[in-house]
Amino acid sequence: MEDKLLRKLFLGFIHIHILHHAKETPVFGAWMLEELRSHGYSISPGTLYPILHSMEEEGLLEKEARNVDGKIRKYYTITDKGDRVLTEARNKAYELFKEIKN
């Protein structure tokens, strides 16, 4: 039960991480997996790629295919809508942190 609840909460945090990094610079799946792991998230490609695709479908990210060393790599950048969502998420996360930090 606790694992399912934590997983739901962490999936929201992962979405925020993706938006944050996609705002800084275009991101691709393998890099994002490593970045999330560096923050302690245990996430598989089978979880991350559907998240990226759904965020693209929702208009939060834009995808650009680039040829890197003969292979096509898909880079994601934040959209205006994604930027608005990120701003709201940051505000809500900040308010929550202030309330629960003690």
CYANA upper distance limits for C-alpha pairs under 8 A (distance plus 0.5 A):
  1 MET  CA      5 LEU  CA      6.92
  2 GLU  CA      6 LEU  CA      6.56
  3 ASP  CA      7 ARG  CA      6.48
  4 LYS  CA      8 LYS  CA      6.79
  5 LEU  CA      9 LEU  CA      6.87
  6 LEU  CA     10 PHE  CA      6.48
  7 ARG  CA     11 LEU  CA      6.56
  8 LYS  CA     12 GLY  CA      7.28
  9 LEU  CA     13 PHE  CA      7.18
 10 PHE  CA     14 ILE  CA      6.58
 10 PHE  CA     41 TYR  CA      8.44
 11 LEU  CA     15 HIS  CA      6.85
 12 GLY  CA     16 ILE  CA      7.01
 13 PHE  CA     17 HIS  CA      6.72
 14 ILE  CA     18 ILE  CA      6.69
 14 ILE  CA     36 LEU  CA      7.98
 15 HIS  CA     19 LEU  CA      6.78
 15 HIS  CA     51 ILE  CA      8.23
 16 ILE  CA     20 HIS  CA      6.53
 16 ILE  CA     86 LEU  CA      7.01
 16 ILE  CA     89 ALA  CA      7.60
 17 HIS  CA     21 HIS  CA      6.69
 17 HIS  CA     36 LEU  CA      8.26
 18 ILE  CA     22 ALA  CA      6.42
 18 ILE  CA     32 MET  CA      7.89
 19 LEU  CA     23 LYS  CA      6.60
 19 LEU  CA     60 LEU  CA      8.31
 19 LEU  CA     61 LEU  CA      8.28
 19 LEU  CA     78 ILE  CA      6.71
 19 LEU  CA     82 GLY  CA      7.21
 19 LEU  CA     83 ASP  CA      7.92
 19 LEU  CA     86 LEU  CA      6.80
 20 HIS  CA     24 GLU  CA      7.16
 20 HIS  CA     86 LEU  CA      7.47
 21 HIS  CA     25 THR  CA      6.78
 21 HIS  CA     26 PRO  CA      8.05
 21 HIS  CA     27 VAL  CA      7.41
 22 ALA  CA     26 PRO  CA      5.71
 22 ALA  CA     27 VAL  CA      6.16
 22 ALA  CA     61 LEU  CA      8.28
 22 ALA  CA     76 TYR  CA      6.77
 22 ALA  CA     77 THR  CA      5.13
 22 ALA  CA     78 ILE  CA      5.67
 23 LYS  CA     77 THR  CA      6.75
 23 LYS  CA     78 ILE  CA      5.71
 23 LYS  CA     83 ASP  CA      7.86
 25 THR  CA     77 THR  CA      7.38
 26 PRO  CA     75 TYR  CA      6.07
 26 PRO  CA     76 TYR  CA      5.72
 26 PRO  CA     77 THR  CA      5.31
 27 VAL  CA     31 TRP  CA      7.29
 27 VAL  CA     32 MET  CA      7.07
 27 VAL  CA     75 TYR  CA      5.70
 27 VAL  CA     76 TYR  CA      5.72
 27 VAL  CA     77 THR  CA      7.24
 28 PHE  CA     32 MET  CA      6.60
 28 PHE  CA     73 ARG  CA      7.58
 28 PHE  CA     74 LYS  CA      6.38
 28 PHE  CA     75 TYR  CA      5.18
 28 PHE  CA     76 TYR  CA      6.72
 29 GLY  CA     33 LEU  CA      6.63
 29 GLY  CA     45 PRO  CA      8.17
 29 GLY  CA     48 LEU  CA      7.78
 29 GLY  CA     49 TYR  CA      7.33
 29 GLY  CA     74 LYS  CA      8.18
 29 GLY  CA     75 TYR  CA      8.34
 30 ALA  CA     34 GLU  CA      7.02
 30 ALA  CA     45 PRO  CA      8.47
 31 TRP  CA     35 GLU  CA      6.69
 32 MET  CA     36 LEU  CA      6.55
 33 LEU  CA     37 ARG  CA      6.64
 33 LEU  CA     43 ILE  CA      7.47
 33 LEU  CA     44 SER  CA      7.97
 33 LEU  CA     45 PRO  CA      7.78
 33 LEU  CA     48 LEU  CA      7.86
 34 GLU  CA     38 SER  CA      6.65
 35 GLU  CA     39 HIS  CA      7.25
 36 LEU  CA     40 GLY  CA      7.12
 36 LEU  CA     41 TYR  CA      5.92
 36 LEU  CA     42 SER  CA      8.15
 36 LEU  CA     43 ILE  CA      8.12
 37 ARG  CA     41 TYR  CA      5.35
 37 ARG  CA     42 SER  CA      6.44
 37 ARG  CA     43 ILE  CA      7.78
 43 ILE  CA     47 THR  CA      6.85
 43 ILE  CA     48 LEU  CA      7.28
 44 SER  CA     48 LEU  CA      6.77
 45 PRO  CA     49 TYR  CA      6.31
 46 GLY  CA     50 PRO  CA      7.43
 47 THR  CA     51 ILE  CA      7.09
 48 LEU  CA     52 LEU  CA      6.80
 49 TYR  CA     53 HIS  CA      6.66
 50 PRO  CA     54 SER  CA      6.51
 51 ILE  CA     55 MET  CA      6.57
 52 LEU  CA     56 GLU  CA      6.70
 52 LEU  CA     61 LEU  CA      8.28
 53 HIS  CA     57 GLU  CA      6.69
 54 SER  CA     58 GLU  CA      6.56
 55 MET  CA     59 GLY  CA      6.85
 55 MET  CA     60 LEU  CA      5.75
 55 MET  CA     61 LEU  CA      6.31
 56 GLU  CA     60 LEU  CA      6.12
 56 GLU  CA     61 LEU  CA      5.05
 56 GLU  CA     62 GLU  CA      6.33
 56 GLU  CA     63 LYS  CA      7.61
 57 GLU  CA     61 LEU  CA      8.43
 59 GLY  CA     79 THR  CA      7.37
 59 GLY  CA     81 LYS  CA      7.08
 59 GLY  CA     82 GLY  CA      7.47
 60 LEU  CA     78 ILE  CA      6.54
 60 LEU  CA     79 THR  CA      5.92
 60 LEU  CA     80 ASP  CA      8.04
 60 LEU  CA     81 LYS  CA      6.11
 60 LEU  CA     82 GLY  CA      4.42
 60 LEU  CA     83 ASP  CA      8.11
 60 LEU  CA     85 VAL  CA      8.41
 61 LEU  CA     76 TYR  CA      6.46
 61 LEU  CA     77 THR  CA      5.92
 61 LEU  CA     78 ILE  CA      5.07
 61 LEU  CA     79 THR  CA      5.80
 61 LEU  CA     82 GLY  CA      6.89
 62 GLU  CA     76 TYR  CA      5.92
 62 GLU  CA     77 THR  CA      5.81
 62 GLU  CA     78 ILE  CA      6.78
 62 GLU  CA     79 THR  CA      6.80
 63 LYS  CA     74 LYS  CA      6.75
 63 LYS  CA     75 TYR  CA      6.04
 63 LYS  CA     76 TYR  CA      5.11
 63 LYS  CA     77 THR  CA      7.19
 64 GLU  CA     74 LYS  CA      6.08
 64 GLU  CA     75 TYR  CA      5.68
 64 GLU  CA     76 TYR  CA      6.95
 65 ALA  CA     72 ILE  CA      6.61
 65 ALA  CA     73 ARG  CA      6.08
 65 ALA  CA     74 LYS  CA      4.92
 65 ALA  CA     75 TYR  CA      6.72
 66 ARG  CA     72 ILE  CA      5.94
 66 ARG  CA     73 ARG  CA      5.79
 66 ARG  CA     74 LYS  CA      6.79
 66 ARG  CA     75 TYR  CA      7.81
 67 ASN  CA     71 LYS  CA      5.87
 67 ASN  CA     72 ILE  CA      5.05
 67 ASN  CA     73 ARG  CA      6.71
 68 VAL  CA     72 ILE  CA      6.61
 68 VAL  CA     73 ARG  CA      6.91
 78 ILE  CA     82 GLY  CA      5.98
 78 ILE  CA     83 ASP  CA      6.83
 79 THR  CA     83 ASP  CA      6.60
 80 ASP  CA     84 ARG  CA      6.83
 81 LYS  CA     85 VAL  CA      6.76
 82 GLY  CA     86 LEU  CA      6.52
 83 ASP  CA     87 THR  CA      6.66
 84 ARG  CA     88 GLU  CA      6.83
 85 VAL  CA     89 ALA  CA      6.55
 86 LEU  CA     90 ARG  CA      6.53
 87 THR  CA     91 ASN  CA      6.78
 88 GLU  CA     92 LYS  CA      6.71
 89 ALA  CA     93 ALA  CA      6.44
 90 ARG  CA     94 TYR  CA      6.47
 91 ASN  CA     95 GLU  CA      6.77
 92 LYS  CA     96 LEU  CA      6.65
 93 ALA  CA     97 PHE  CA      6.51
 94 TYR  CA     98 LYS  CA      6.70
 95 GLU  CA     99 GLU  CA      6.90
 96 LEU  CA    100 ILE  CA      6.70
 97 PHE  CA    101 LYS  CA      6.00
